[in-house]
Amino acid sequence: MSGSIVIFGPSGLVGGAALRHFDALPDWNVTALSRRPPAFDHGARFIPLDLMDRTTCEDVLRQLSDTTHIIYTALYEQQDVIRGWRAQEQMETNAAMLRNALEPLDAVAKGLCHISLFQGTKAYGAHLRPPPVPARERWERNDHQNFYWYQEDFVRDQQKGKPWYWTFLRPQTIFGFALDAPLNILLAMAVYAVIRRAEGLPLCHPGGGGYVTEAIDTRLIARCLEWATKADTARNEIFNITNGDSITFPGLWPTLARHFGMQMGEPEPQRLQEIMPTKAHIWEQIAKEHQLRPVPYEKLVGPSWQFADFNFAAGKNPAP
């Protein structure tokens, strides 16, 4: 399979991985669209685009009539990420962004074959209460407000009478590379570690209970996206996507310590969203010493500190 693929959101975790993957494949013409360019080199055509600007979306997307495949990874999160998951403004913004991307492109891309989109474990209400395990895609829709449902209903309606198909993927925690991404827990872990090292401190797990969870590498997601472009079994289906492992975050800490050449310490329960924003001066020294790209500290991790606290179960009792 080959064609002309449009990737919305290439500056994020999943979109960036998709861009790197498809850009390396033969016979794919790749166009990437987002407000800011990806933070890595690539050979794709990049077009700056704000998905909340409907007029500009129509002007830009009408030029992409040769599009055969779409990967939609664009995401809006509020600064208060966890609270934002229940906010109507967050839901309506994400719904509007998808409409502004898909409606103009669908109107001109007569050869459109497939669209890949993303949900996650919040589809099972994981942000509201512990969901049953294992979660199954075949279950009835979890009864709560979620932009996932706004987007899914829109795509199903938009598809009526059209020859293209869709696939929704549901990863849980995502590990990958991106800058200024709101749900980048791996970068939060790395920055936390190197700042502790610079302070001469051991690496201590900052969270609460070591609950069993799972995480997936963005490179595996990118391979799944390639599969979805050509697999008949992916048509109009929803898939949980994992790498097959179960983890606890405290269980990852020895690996993190070895990677950064640090000693392990006893757990130190704390909320990174409260502690780490005060460490900008230390990060600036680290960046200068190692000649790192001059990314403002507040843009480096940002809301991902809060997301890390959520995943680390900060303030919760240890798991039994």
SULQUI-V646571 format. One line per field, one symbol per residue. ss: DSSP state (~ for helix, > for strand, _ for the rest). A space follows every 10 residues. Layout:
# SULQUI-V646571
ss = ???
This chain:
# SULQUI-V646571
ss = __>>>>>>__ __~~~~~~~~ ~~~____>>> >>>>______ ____>>>>__ ___~~~~~~~ ~_______>> >>________ ~~~~___~~~ ~~~~~~~~~~ ~~~~~~~~__ ___>>>>>__ ~~~~______ __________ ______~~~~ ~~~~~~~~~_ ____>>>>>> __>>>_____ ____~~~~~~ ~~~~~~~~__ __>_______ __>_>>>~~~ ~~~~~~~~~~ _~~~__>>>> ______>_~~ ~~~~~~~~~_ ___>______ _~~~~~~~~~ ~~~~~~~~~_ ______~~~~ ___~~~~~~~ ~~________
